[in-house]
Amino acid sequence: MGDNLAMPTEPQQRAWIAQWSAARIALRAQRARELCAMTDRAAVAAAEALLSTGFLAGVPDSRRTYSGLVRQQALLHRRAEP
């Protein structure tokens, strides 16, 4: 098991980077082909599916008026909360 956790050699790292760079290009091309082939109806359905995912998780009433961002910023700046 220890052999699987060994750091890859520099040639292995370069090969891994080249493999994923080629995959990135191929996936981008495939995505473009799929988007071009998509009908308007399918595009609208996909957009609606993506936009509706936020409504699947319930939001507590307290989050509707307070997200915690102001408190987080105060903590990060090490100052008293407003």
PAZAPA-4460 file (N, C-alpha, C; in steps of 0.05 Angstrom, whole numbers, plus 32768, in hexadecimal, padded with zeros to 4 digits):
% residues 82
    n_x    n_y    n_z   ca_x   ca_y   ca_z    c_x    c_y    c_z   seq   type   mol
   8010   7FE8   8000   8000   8000   8000   8011   8019   8000     1      M     A
   8028   8018   800D   803A   802F   800E   8043   8038   7FF3     2      G     A
   8047   8025   7FE0   8050   802C   7FC5   803C   803E   7FB6     3      D     A
   8022   803B   7FBC   800E   804B   7FAF   800E   8068   7FB8     4      N     A
   8019   806C   7FD0   801A   8087   7FDB   8034   8096   7FD6     5      L     A
   8046   8089   7FC7   8060   8096   7FC2   805C   80AE   7FAF     6      A     A
   806B   80C2   7FB2   806A   80DA   7FA1   8072   80D1   7F85     7      M     A
   8064   80DA   7F71   806B   80D3   7F55   8085   80E1   7F4D     8      P     A
   8093   80D4   7F3C   80AC   80E0   7F32   80A6   80F8   7F20     9      T     A
   80BA   8107   7F19   80B5   811E   7F07   80AA   8116   7EEC    10      E     A
   80B5   8100   7EE0   80A9   80F7   7EC6   808C   80EE   7EC9    11      P     A
   8086   80E2   7EE0   806A   80D9   7EE4   8058   80F2   7EE8    12      Q     A
   8062   8106   7EF6   8052   811E   7EF9   804D   812C   7EDE    13      Q     A
   8062   812D   7ECE   805F   813A   7EB3   804B   812A   7EA2    14      R     A
   804C   810F   7EA4   8039   80FF   7E95   801D   8103   7E9F    15      A     A
   801A   8105   7EB9   7FFF   810A   7EC4   7FF4   8125   7EBB    16      W     A
   8005   8139   7EBC   7FFC   8154   7EB3   7FF5   8154   7E96    17      I     A
   8005   8146   7E85   7FFF   8145   7E69   7FE5   8136   7E64    18      A     A
   7FE0   8120   7E73   7FC7   8111   7E70   7FAF   8122   7E76    19      Q     A
   7FB0   8130   7E8C   7F99   8140   7E94   7F96   8159   7E83    20      W     A
   7FAC   8164   7E78   7FAA   817A   7E65   7F9B   8171   7E4C    21      S     A
   7FA2   8159   7E42   7F95   814E   7E2B   7F78   8149   7E31    22      A     A
   7F72   813F   7E49   7F56   8139   7E50   7F46   8153   7E52    23      A     A
   7F52   8168   7E5C   7F45   8182   7E5E   7F3C   818B   7E42    24      R     A
   7F4E   8189   7E2F   7F48   8192   7E13   7F32   8180   7E07    25      I     A
   7F35   8166   7E0B   7F21   8154   7E00   7F05   8158   7E0D    26      A     A
   7F05   815C   7E27   7EEB   8160   7E35   7EDF   817B   7E2D    27      L     A
   7EEF   818F   7E29   7EE4   81A9   7E20   7ED8   81A6   7E04    28      R     A
   7EE5   8197   7DF2   7EDA   8193   7DD7   7EC0   8182   7DD9    29      A     A
   7EC0   816E   7DE9   7EA8   815E   7DEC   7E90   816E   7DF7    30      Q     A
   7E96   817F   7E0A   7E82   8191   7E16   7E77   81A3   7E00    31      R     A
   7E88   81AF   7DF0   7E7F   81C0   7DDB   7E6D   81B1   7DC7    32      A     A
   7E75   8199   7DC0   7E65   8189   7DAD   7E49   8183   7DB9    33      R     A
   7E49   817C   7DD3   7E2F   8176   7DE0   7E1D   818F   7DE1    34      E     A
   7E29   81A6   7DE8   7E19   81BE   7DE9   7E0F   81C6   7DCE    35      L     A
   7E1E   81C3   7DB9   7E15   81CA   7D9E   7DFF   81B7   7D95    36      C     A
   7E00   819E   7D9D   7DEC   818B   7D95   7DD2   818D   7DA6    37      A     A
   7DD3   819C   7DBB   7DBC   819E   7DCD   7DA5   81AE   7DC1    38      M     A
   7D8D   81A4   7DC3   7D76   81B3   7DB9   7D70   81CA   7DCC    39      T     A
   7D60   81DD   7DC3   7D58   81F3   7DD5   7D49   81E8   7DED    40      D     A
   7D37   81D5   7DE7   7D27   81CA   7DFD   7D39   81BC   7E12    41      R     A
   7D4D   81AD   7E08   7D60   81A0   7E1B   7D70   81B4   7E2A    42      A     A
   7D78   81CA   7E1D   7D88   81DE   7E2A   7D78   81EC   7E40    43      A     A
   7D5F   81F2   7E3B   7D4E   81FE   7E4F   7D49   81EB   7E66    44      V     A
   7D45   81D2   7E60   7D41   81BE   7E75   7D5A   81BB   7E87    45      A     A
   7D71   81BB   7E7A   7D8A   81B9   7E89   7D8F   81D2   7E9B    46      A     A
   7D89   81E9   7E90   7D8C   8202   7E9F   7D78   8202   7EB7    47      A     A
   7D60   81FA   7EB2   7D4C   81F9   7EC8   7D55   81E5   7EDE    48      E     A
   7D60   81CF   7ED5   7D69   81BB   7EE9   7D7F   81C6   7EFA    49      A     A
   7D92   81D4   7EED   7DA8   81E0   7EFD   7D9E   81F6   7F10    50      L     A
   7D8D   8207   7F05   7D83   821D   7F16   7D71   8214   7F2C    51      L     A
   7D64   81FE   7F2A   7D51   81F5   7F3E   7D5F   81E6   7F55    52      S     A
   7D78   81DE   7F51   7D86   81CF   7F66   7D89   81DE   7F80    53      T     A
   7D8A   81F8   7F7F   7D8C   8209   7F97   7D73   8208   7FA8    54      G     A
   7D5D   8202   7F9C   7D44   8201   7FAB   7D3F   81E6   7FB8    55      F     A
   7D4F   81D2   7FB1   7D4B   81B8   7FBD   7D52   81B7   7FDA    56      L     A
   7D66   81C6   7FE1   7D6F   81C7   7FFD   7D60   81DE   800B    57      A     A
   7D53   81D7   8021   7D45   81EC   8030   7D58   8200   803C    58      G     A
   7D50   8218   803D   7D60   822D   8049   7D52   8236   8063    59      V     A
   7D60   8234   807A   7D54   823D   8092   7D4D   825B   8091    60      P     A
   7D38   8262   809F   7D2F   827F   809F   7D46   8291   80A8    61      D     A
   7D56   8288   80BB   7D6C   8298   80C5   7D80   829F   80AF    62      S     A
   7D84   828E   809B   7D96   8293   8085   7D8C   82A7   8071    63      R     A
   7D72   82AB   8072   7D66   82BE   805F   7D6D   82DB   8065    64      R     A
   7D74   82E0   807F   7D7B   82FB   8087   7D98   82FE   8091    65      T     A
   7DA5   82E7   8096   7DC0   82E8   80A1   7DD0   82D0   8096    66      Y     A
   7DE6   82D6   8088   7DF6   82C0   807C   7E0F   82BA   808D    67      S     A
   7E16   82CC   809F   7E2F   82C8   80AE   7E47   82D5   80A2    68      G     A
   7E44   82E1   808A   7E5B   82EE   807C   7E66   8305   808C    69      L     A
   7E56   8316   8098   7E60   832D   80A7   7E70   8322   80BF    70      V     A
   7E66   830E   80CD   7E74   8303   80E4   7E8F   82F6   80DB    71      R     A
   7E8E   82E8   80C5   7EA7   82DC   80BB   7EBC   82F1   80B4    72      Q     A
   7EB3   8306   80A7   7EC6   831C   80A0   7ED2   8328   80BA    73      Q     A
   7EC1   832C   80CE   7ECB   8337   80E7   7EDF   8324   80F4    74      A     A
   7EDA   830B   80F3   7EED   82F7   80FE   7F07   82F7   80EF    75      L     A
   7F05   82F9   80D4   7F1D   82F8   80C4   7F2E   8311   80C8    76      L     A
   7F21   8328   80CD   7F2F   8341   80D2   7F35   8345   80EF    77      H     A
   7F2D   8332   80FF   7F32   8332   811C   7F28   834C   8129    78      R     A
   7F0F   8352   8123   7F03   836A   812F   7EE9   8362   813C    79      R     A
   7EDF   8373   814C   7EC5   836D   815A   7EAF   836C   8145    80      A     A
   7E9C   835B   814A   7E85   8359   8138   7E74   8372   8139    81      E     A
   7E69   837A   8122   7E58   8392   8121   7E3F   838F   8132    82      P     A
***
